[in-house]
């Protein structure tokens, strides 16, 4: 297969935005840089197919990270989704989308990995900021072992999406991805929103199958130093794990460090009901003094607000002290005993509106998870 090179062309305003975000500018500078990023992403959008990040961009809350192993999250995105490395000779190849705004080229992976095992080493960020995630280094939860996390088996879990056979990222424990030098994510008490599409049938009650904003040092830096979506059925109020309604879960919750929260209280949050579906949309939004959790069937039906209200009253969660790293499949201190499946997800600046959330969920449903019939993408 011929080598392919991804060229990222961004206007001057975008170069300034990325440069300022990398320098860790103060809040005022981050806000002006976010506006420049919004202008940059608007220039990159196309009038045809719209992905979730096009929807976020149009709403003024642009993606600062956009990860997927199954499809493009921008209508104009034509680059790589992830990198696989095969065991037989340690060679690697990037797996691209089939066309701008399209699905993963799984045939390229099948050909490259034929007769051997392949592992996903990197998942690309489709946003202009380049916040790619690589296999996670050792962290505080297992610091004594000094062992980095493993990547997922690239061919462990296949699925259909709009008539295209693709692969999900299937986490089995001791597997995870991270970017401790990510740029542009919310810091401190800045607002942000995020979503992921995950499997509704693959989860456990261990810590922690997360996706979102975390500590930059891979350590537990205390309450309020991370803000990530958690998916699973873990619930232990005695140890700081809140519980949703019903028995057995699974629930969409948030990991705010030293606590998994289904709402603002450790007691049962009655509005946070289990999401029981083959594919699940999970959303989290955070702002000064408040947060929201949403979830729904990624194949059909509406998005449900599971909780929206104040932050937990436990000391340390307001104001937040977010640090702006990215985790996938692990906790902030690299607690890597959770299991789950990641298909796609994005993190934005700003607290998104209900209208935007509903439009993103509708886009996910329209993408065709689990459908063998071709929908033209």
N, C-alpha and C positions, 0 to 999 in steps of 0.2 A: 504494500500500500504506500503510495507516495506520501512523503512528509507534507504536512500542512502547517502554515504559519498564520497565526491570528494577528492582524494589525488592528490596533485600537486607535482610532482617529478621534480626537476630541478638540473642540474649539478652545480658544485662548481662555475664555471665562472658566471653562471646565478645568484647565490646567491650574489656574489660580485656586479654584475651589479645592482640588485634590491636594495641592501644595499646602494650603492653609490648614486643612484637616489633618494632614500628616504632621504638621508642626504642633498640633495639640493646642490650637488657639483658644482664647477664653470664650465664654458663652456667646458674647456679642459677635465675635468673629466666626464662631461656628454657625450662627444663624445666617449671617451674610453669605458664608460659604455654601450653606444648604440651599440658599436661593440661587446661587450660581450653578449648583449641581442640578437643581430643578430645571433651569434654563438649558443646561447641557442635555439632560435626558429628553426634554421636549424636542430638541433638535434631532435627537436620534430616533424618536418615535416615527412610525409610519402610519399612514391612514388606514391600512388594511387590518389584518389580524391584530387583536389586542390581547396582551398577556396581563397577569396580575400587576406587574410593575408599571405597565402603561396606565392602568386604572389608578394606582397610587399616585403616579406622577401627575395625572390630570387633576387629581384632587389636591395637589399642592403638598403632598407628603411622600416625597420620592424614596425609592428603595436605596439603602446604603449597603445592602447585601442581598443577593438573590441566588439561591442554590437549588439545583435540581439535578437528579440523575435520569429523569424521564422526558423533560421537555424544556423548550425555551420559555422564559418568563417575560420576555419582551417580544413584541411582534417583529422587531427588526433584528433580533439576536441570531447570529449565524455561526457562533464560535463553539468552543469545546464545552462539554458538560463535566467531564471527569477524566481522570487518568487511571488506567489499569496497568498493573505490573504482573507478569506471568512468572511462575515458579521455575520453569524449565531452564531459562537463561537470564532471568532478571530484566529482560527487555520491557520497555514501557510504551504505551501508545495512548494518545488522547482520543476520546470518543466524542464526536461532534453531533450536532443536530443534522437531520437530513436536508433541511432547508431553513431559511430564515423563519423564525417563529414556530418551528416544527418539533418533531420528536427525536429521541436518541437513535443513533445509527447502531442498533444492537447487532446487526449482521457483521459490522466491522469488529465488534468485540468477540462474537462467536468465532470468526475466522482466526483472530489473533490468539484466542485462548484455547483453541481446539487441542484436545489431548493433554491439557495441563490445567493447573489451577491458577486463577487470576485474583488479585486483590485490588480494591480501589485505594489508591494512594493519595489522591487529591480530588476535591470537588471544587470546581471553578465558581467564582462569583461572577454573575452576568452583569452586575452593575458596573458603571465606569470606574468605581473605586478599587477594583481588584482585590476584594477581601476574600481571597480563596482560603479554604480550610484544608489542612494537611493532617495526617495521623498525629494524634495528640502526644506531646511529651509527658514524662512522668509528672505527677502532681502531688499535692499534699496528702491526699487520701491513701496513696500507696507509695509515699516518698521513699520508704525504706527499701523498696524493691528496685527503685531507679529504672524501671522498665517502661518504655513508651507504650502507648496503646497500639493495638493491631488495627489494620484496615479491615473492612468487611469483605467477605467473599463476593466477588463481582457477579458471579453466576448463581448464587444460592437461591435467589427469589426472582422469578420472572412473572410478568403480568401483562395484560392487554390494556391498551389505552387508545381508544378511537381507531381500532383496527391495526395498531402497531404493537408488536411484541417488544417489551423493554424490560429493564431490570431495576428493582428497587435496592436500596442500601439496607441490608438486613443485619441488624446489630444483635450479637449473641452474648454480650458480656465481654469485658476487657477490650472493647473496641470503641474508638472514638476519634473525633476530629476537632481541630482547634486553630484559631488564629489569635495570638496574643498581641499582635501589632496592628490589628485592624484599625481603619480610620473611618471617621464620620458617624459612628454610632453614638447614641445618647450617653452622656456622662453626668454624674451627679444626679440631680433631680429632673434633668431634661426629659421631655416627653418622647415616647417612641411607641411603635406598634409592630406586631410581627404575627406571622401565621406559619403553620406547616401542615402538610398533608401526610398522614401516617396510616399504618394498618390498624384497623379496629380489632384485630384478632391476635396480634402479636405484642405482648406486653407482660410485665410482671410487677411485683410490689417492692423491688429493690431500688436503690438510688443509683443513678437517676437518668432516665431517658429524657434529656432536655434538648432544646434548641433555642439559642438566643444570646443575650448579653451577659458577659461574665468577667471575672477577675483577670487581670493581665499577668499575674504571677503564678497561676495554677494552684493557689493556696486558698484556704478558707479565710477570707479577710473580714469576716463578720457580717452581721445582718445588714441587708440593704446594699451589698456590694455586687449583686448580680440581679438580673431580671430575665427569666427564661420561661418558655412554655415547658411544662412537664406533662407527659402522657403515661398513664399506668393506673394501677389499683392500690398503690401504697397509701396507707392511712394509719397513723399512730399518733394521736393527739398528745400522748405523754412525752413523745420525743420531738414535737414540733411539726408533725405532719397532719394537716387538716384533712377533713373527710367530706366527700360529697354525699348526696342523698342516696338511698338505696343500699343494697348489699353487693359487694364484690366489684363495683366499678365496671369498666375503667372510667376515669375522669380526666377532664382537661383542668389542670391546675397550674400554678406558677411557682417556680423555685426562686425565692428571694434571698437565698442563703440562710442556712440554719433554720429552714422552715419551708415546707411545701404547703401552699395555701389554696384551698378551694373557694375561699372568700376572705373576709376580714377576720374571721374567728376560727379558733381551732375546733370548736364544736361543729356539728354537722351543718353545712350550708345547704339548706333544703332546695334552693333554686338550681344548684349544680348537680344535675341528674346525669347518670351514666350515658355515654354515647355508644350505642351498640349498632355497629355497621361494619361492613367489610373495609371501607375506606372512610377516614375521618378528617374533616377540616377542624383544626384547633387554632384559636386566636387568643392573643394577649395584648392588652394596651396598658400603658402606664403613663402617669403624669404626676405633677406635684400634688400630693395628698390623695390621689385616687388611682384606681385600676379597673380593668374589665377583663372578663374571661368569656369567650364564646366558643361554640362548637356546633357541628352538624354533620350529617351524612354527606360525604363528598360525591355521592352518585345521584342524590335527589333531595328535594325538600329544602326548607329554609334554614337559615342560620339562627341558632338560639342564643340569647344572652343568658349565660350561666351565673354570672355575678357582675355587677357594676356598682361601685361605691368607694368607700374610703379604704386607705391602706390598713393593714393590721395595726392594732393599737399597741402591740408589743414594742418595746423600746428598740430603736435601731432601724425601723422601716420608713420613718418619715422625719426628716427628708431622706431620700435614697442617696446612696453613694456609688452609683453605677460607674464601672470602669471602662467599658467599651470593647472588651475582647469578644470573640465569638466561639461558642461551643456547639457541638452536635453529637448527641448520643451519650453524653457524660454530664456530671455535675461540675460546678465551678471549681472544685478542688480535685477534679479528675476522678470523682467517685464513678466507677465504670461497671457497676454490677447490674444496671438496668438493661432491659432488652426492648427492642422496638424496630420499626421499619420507617425509614425516611424516604419520601418520594420528592418533595419539593418544599421550599419555604423561603420567606423573605423577611427582612427587617427594614423598617422605615424610620425616618425622622418624623416627629409629630404624632399627636393623638388623633387617629383617623375617625371620621364620622361613621354613623351607622349605615348611611347610604353607601359609603365606600366599602365598608365591610361586607355588606350584602352583595355588592357588585363583584367583589373578589371571589366570594363563595360561589356566586352564579357562574363566574368564569371557570372555576374549578369543576363544578358540576358539568358544564358544557364541554370541558376537555375530554370527557369520556372514559373515566377510570373504570376498568373492568369490562369495557365494551370491545367485542371482536370485530364489529362492523366498522368500516372505514368512514370517517367523517370529513375527509377531504383535506387533512393537514399533513 
